[in-house]
């Protein structure tokens, strides 16, 4: 055991002696590249312009998963510019249809949109999360359920003060079992 200590002590002594006398390590020091003199550095400084700090602007077609797109719907907003089949379909698509309840008479059929059950003839109103009151499917529009069958929904919608429009929507696009 004593011989081991003396062997390691001797090795430690050799390493310390080599460091004390300035022996270079086996690998050379890393170099940073050619040194730039003050004159060359002075020539590079004018190349830095104020626009080097500008944010990069991405086109709208660029996919950015961190981009926040929020729409603001005010409860005081009563008028909608236009109510189209596409806007009604988008609103129902956001809520989702989770089921259809068939009755012995077709005019008693029901559909589950979001977490609300609607019977033929009902207006599509949903609870407002903040106030707890019922609000329309689309701001400024009245949407009524007119027919429900195994393949489609027939809805009648109108903008306030406009003429009613009836459309048939395929259930397959909205179903979320």
N, C-alpha and C positions, 0 to 999 in steps of 0.2 A: 504494500500500500504506500509506503514511503517512497518507493522508487517511482510510482506513478506521479505523486505530487511533485517530485523533483523534476520529472520529465516535462510535465505541463508547465511548471514554473520556468524551466529553461526555455520552452517555446515562447511563453509570454515575454520573457526577457529579450529574446531575439526580435520579436515584433516591436517592442517598445524601443529597442536600440535602433532598428531600421527607421522607425518614424522620427526618432530624435536626430538622426543624421541626415534626414531629408530624402530618404529613398523613395522613389516614385512608385506608385502602385503599378501593377502589371498592365491595367487598362489605362489609356491616356484620358485626360479630362475631356468632357464634351465641349465642343466648340459651338458658338452661336452663329457662326457664319462670318462673312467678311465684315470688318468694322467699318462703320460709316463715319466719315470725318465731319467736323462742324460745318464745313463749306457745303458738303453734299446734303447734309441735314437741312441747312438753311434753304436750299433749292427745293426741297420737298414740301416745306411748310405752306407755301402759297397754293399748292395743289388742293389743300383742304378747304372746301367751300362751306358756306352755311347750310347747304342742302344735304350735307352728309348725314345729318341727324333725322331726316324726313322718314316717316313711316312708309312702308311699302304699301301701296294701294292695290288690292286685289280686285279683279273684275267680278261682277255679280255671278258669273257662270262658274267661278272657282268654288269647289266644295270646301267649306270651312265648318267643321263640326262644332266649333266654339262660338259661332256667330249666333247671337240671340236675336230672334225676330219675334217681337211681341206685338199683339194687336190690342188696342185699347177699346173696350166696349163700355160705354157709359150707360148707366141705368136710365138717365134722363133722355137718352137718344131714342126718339120715337119714330122718326122717319127713316126709311131705307131708300136709297136711290132707285134701285130696281130689284125686283124679286124674280129670279130666273129659276128654271128647272135645275140648273147646275148648283145654284146657291142652296136650294132646298135639299138636293142630294148630298151636298157637302156637309150640311148641318146634321142630317140624319146619319151620315157616315161617321161623323165625330161621336155621336151618341151611341150608335151601333144598335142593331136589332138582335135581341138575344132569344126571342121565341115568338111563336104564334100559338094562340089558343083558339081551337075550333069549337063552335057551338052547333047545335042541331039546325039552327037557322043561320044562313050566311050573314044576315045583318046584325048578328050578335057576336060575330068573331072578334077577337081581340089580338093586339100585337104588343109586345114588350119592347119598348125603345128606351135604351139606357136602363134605368131602374124603375120606369113608370109604365103602367099598363093603360092602354088606350082602346076604347071600344069604337066601333064604326059610328061616326057622327061627332066624336070628340075633337076638340081643338087641341093641338099638340102644344101643351104648356109644361114647363119644367120648373122645379124650384130653383130660385136664385140663391146661391150659396151664402151671400152676405146678409141679405135681408130676410130670407126665409119665405118671401112671397113668391107667387108663381109668375113666371115670365114666358114670353113666346119663344118658339123654336128659333125664329129669326127676328131681330129688332125691326119693328115697323111693318111686320107682315103677320097675317093670320093664316095658319095652316091647319086644315081639317082633314081627318081620316075619313074617306068615303067608302072604301072597300078593302077587304083583306081576304086573300085566298092563299093557297099553298105556294104560289109562285110570284105573286106581286102585291104591291100596295098601290091603291089609287088615292092620291092626295089632291085636295083642292086648296090652292093658295092664292092670296091676293095681297098686294100692298095696300096700306090704309088709303081708302078713297079710290082704289082702282077696281078694275073688273076682275072677277074670279077666273082662275085658270085651272083646269083639271089635267093631271098627268098621271101616267102609270109608271111605277118604278119597280124594277126587278128585285125581289127579296135577296137573290144570290149575292148582290153587291154589298148588302148591309149586314148579312147574318154573321153573328159572332157567338157561336155556341159555347 
